[in-house]
Amino acid sequence: MKRNMVRTTLVVISIATLYMTLVPAAQADDGCSLAHAAGTYAFSDSGTVVGVGPRAFVGVFTLDGKGNLLNGSGTSSLNGTIYNETFSGPYTVNSNCTGTVALKVFDSSGSLLFTATLNLAWDDKMRELRFIFTSVKQPDGTPLSIVINGDCRKLVHDKGNEQSAVAKG
C-alpha cells in the first residue's frame, strides 16, 4: 500500500514538473510574429492629406501569416469624394509587436491611386493593430504630405460567445 502511494506521488510530481517546464515555452510562443498576426481585420483611419483635405477610410484586409497583406478593400472619402479601393502589399512583424507595411492602392477600375508605407503596432495579444502613414506617393512618384492614423481589430468568430448570447436572448 505504501509503495503504491509512493509511486502515485512520484508520478504526480513527475507530471507536475513536466507541465511546469512546458508552460514557460508556451508563454514564450505568445509573442508577436507573422504567424500570430495572421487573420482578417476590420479597420478605420482618418486624417488629412495636406493641401487636399480630410480623408477617412473604412474596410477589411487579411494578413496571411507569411508577410503578405491580401484582399484589402474599402471605401474612402478624400475631401468629400468617395472612392472604392483595393490594396495589397508585404508586411513585417518584429518581436516587440511593431512592424511595417508597404501598400499599393488601386481604384475600382484597377488604376494605381498611390503607394504608401505605414508603421504598425499590435496590442491585446495581437488582436488590435494601430498604424500611422509614414509616406504616400502618387503613381508618378510625387510625395504627398499626410497626417493619417487608424485602428484595426482582428475579426474572430467565437461560437461559444454566440451560443451564450443566443441562450441569454
C-alpha positions as CSV (number, residue, x, y, z in Angstrom):
1,M,0.0,0.0,0.0
2,K,2.8,2.4,0.9
3,R,4.6,1.5,-2.3
4,N,1.5,2.4,-4.4
5,M,1.2,5.8,-2.6
6,V,4.9,6.5,-3.2
7,R,4.6,5.5,-6.9
8,T,1.5,7.6,-7.3
9,T,3.1,10.6,-5.6
10,L,6.2,10.2,-7.8
11,V,4.1,10.0,-10.9
12,V,2.1,13.2,-9.9
13,I,5.3,15.1,-9.1
14,S,6.8,14.0,-12.4
15,I,3.8,15.1,-14.4
16,A,3.6,18.4,-12.5
17,T,7.3,19.0,-13.1
18,L,6.9,18.2,-16.8
19,Y,3.9,20.6,-17.0
20,M,5.8,23.4,-15.3
21,T,8.6,23.1,-17.8
22,L,6.2,23.3,-20.7
23,V,4.3,26.3,-19.5
24,P,7.1,28.9,-20.0
25,A,7.7,27.6,-23.5
26,A,4.0,28.0,-24.4
27,Q,4.0,31.5,-22.9
28,A,7.1,32.5,-24.9
29,D,5.2,31.4,-28.0
30,D,2.6,34.1,-27.3
31,G,5.0,36.8,-28.7
32,C,4.5,38.8,-31.8
33,S,5.2,37.1,-35.1
34,L,4.0,36.9,-38.7
35,A,2.0,33.7,-37.7
36,H,0.3,35.4,-34.8
37,A,-0.6,38.4,-36.9
38,A,-2.5,36.2,-39.4
39,G,-6.2,36.8,-39.8
40,T,-8.8,39.2,-41.2
41,Y,-9.0,42.7,-39.8
42,A,-11.6,45.4,-39.9
43,F,-10.2,48.9,-39.8
44,S,-10.8,52.7,-40.0
45,D,-8.5,55.6,-40.4
46,S,-8.8,59.3,-40.7
47,G,-6.6,62.3,-41.1
48,T,-5.5,64.9,-43.7
49,V,-3.8,65.0,-47.0
50,V,-2.1,68.4,-46.6
51,G,-3.2,70.8,-49.3
52,V,-6.0,68.5,-50.5
53,G,-8.3,67.9,-47.5
54,P,-9.6,65.5,-44.9
55,R,-9.5,61.7,-45.5
56,A,-11.4,58.9,-43.9
57,F,-11.4,55.2,-44.8
58,V,-13.1,52.0,-43.6
59,G,-12.5,48.5,-44.8
60,V,-11.1,45.0,-44.3
61,F,-7.9,43.1,-45.1
62,T,-6.2,39.8,-44.5
63,L,-2.7,39.1,-43.2
64,D,-1.7,35.6,-44.4
65,G,0.9,34.9,-41.7
66,K,3.7,34.8,-44.4
67,G,4.2,38.5,-44.8
68,N,1.5,39.3,-47.3
69,L,-1.4,41.7,-46.8
70,L,-4.2,40.3,-49.1
71,N,-7.8,41.1,-50.1
72,G,-7.6,44.7,-48.8
73,S,-10.8,46.6,-49.8
74,G,-12.8,49.5,-48.5
75,T,-14.4,52.9,-49.1
76,S,-12.6,56.2,-48.6
77,S,-13.6,59.8,-48.6
78,L,-11.0,62.3,-49.7
79,N,-12.2,65.9,-49.3
80,G,-15.8,64.7,-49.9
81,T,-15.1,62.5,-53.0
82,I,-15.9,58.8,-52.4
83,Y,-13.6,56.0,-53.7
84,N,-13.9,52.2,-53.6
85,E,-10.3,51.0,-53.2
86,T,-8.4,47.7,-53.1
87,F,-4.9,47.3,-51.7
88,S,-2.2,44.8,-51.0
89,G,1.5,44.5,-50.2
90,P,4.2,43.0,-48.0
91,Y,4.2,43.4,-44.2
92,T,6.7,42.7,-41.4
93,V,6.3,41.9,-37.7
94,N,9.0,42.5,-35.1
95,S,9.3,40.6,-31.8
96,N,8.4,43.9,-29.9
97,C,5.0,43.9,-31.7
98,T,5.8,46.7,-34.2
99,G,6.1,46.3,-37.9
100,T,5.6,47.9,-41.3
101,V,3.5,47.5,-44.4
102,A,4.1,48.8,-48.0
103,L,0.9,49.2,-49.9
104,K,-0.2,49.7,-53.4
105,V,-3.7,51.2,-53.5
106,F,-6.0,50.9,-56.6
107,D,-9.3,52.4,-57.6
108,S,-12.3,50.2,-58.7
109,S,-11.0,50.2,-62.3
110,G,-7.6,48.8,-61.2
111,S,-5.7,52.1,-61.7
112,L,-3.0,52.8,-59.2
113,L,-4.0,55.6,-56.9
114,F,-1.0,55.8,-54.6
115,T,1.7,53.8,-52.8
116,A,2.1,54.1,-49.0
117,T,4.2,52.9,-46.2
118,L,2.8,52.6,-42.7
119,N,4.3,51.9,-39.3
120,L,2.4,49.3,-37.2
121,A,1.9,48.5,-33.5
122,W,-0.1,45.5,-32.2
123,D,-1.6,45.1,-28.7
124,D,-4.2,43.0,-26.9
125,K,-2.4,39.7,-27.8
126,M,-2.2,40.8,-31.5
127,R,-6.0,41.3,-31.8
128,E,-5.7,45.0,-32.2
129,L,-3.4,46.9,-34.6
130,R,-2.7,50.6,-34.7
131,F,-1.0,52.3,-37.6
132,I,0.3,55.6,-39.0
133,F,1.1,56.5,-42.5
134,T,4.8,57.4,-42.9
135,S,4.8,58.1,-46.6
136,V,2.5,58.4,-49.6
137,K,3.5,58.8,-53.2
138,Q,1.4,59.4,-56.3
139,P,1.8,57.0,-59.2
140,D,4.4,59.4,-60.8
141,G,6.5,59.2,-57.6
142,T,5.4,62.7,-56.3
143,P,5.2,62.5,-52.5
144,L,2.2,63.8,-50.6
145,S,2.2,65.3,-47.1
146,I,-0.1,63.3,-44.9
147,V,-1.3,63.1,-41.3
148,I,-3.3,59.9,-41.2
149,N,-3.6,57.2,-38.5
150,G,-6.0,54.4,-37.7
151,D,-7.0,51.3,-35.8
152,C,-7.8,47.7,-36.7
153,R,-9.4,44.8,-34.9
154,K,-9.0,41.2,-35.8
155,L,-12.2,39.5,-36.7
156,V,-12.8,36.4,-34.6
157,H,-15.6,34.0,-35.0
158,D,-16.4,32.8,-31.5
159,K,-19.2,30.2,-31.5
160,G,-19.0,30.0,-27.7
161,N,-20.0,33.6,-27.2
162,E,-22.5,33.4,-30.0
163,Q,-24.2,30.5,-28.4
164,S,-24.2,32.0,-24.9
165,A,-25.7,35.3,-26.4
166,V,-28.5,33.2,-28.0
167,A,-29.2,31.4,-24.8
168,K,-29.4,34.7,-22.9
169,G,-31.5,36.4,-25.6
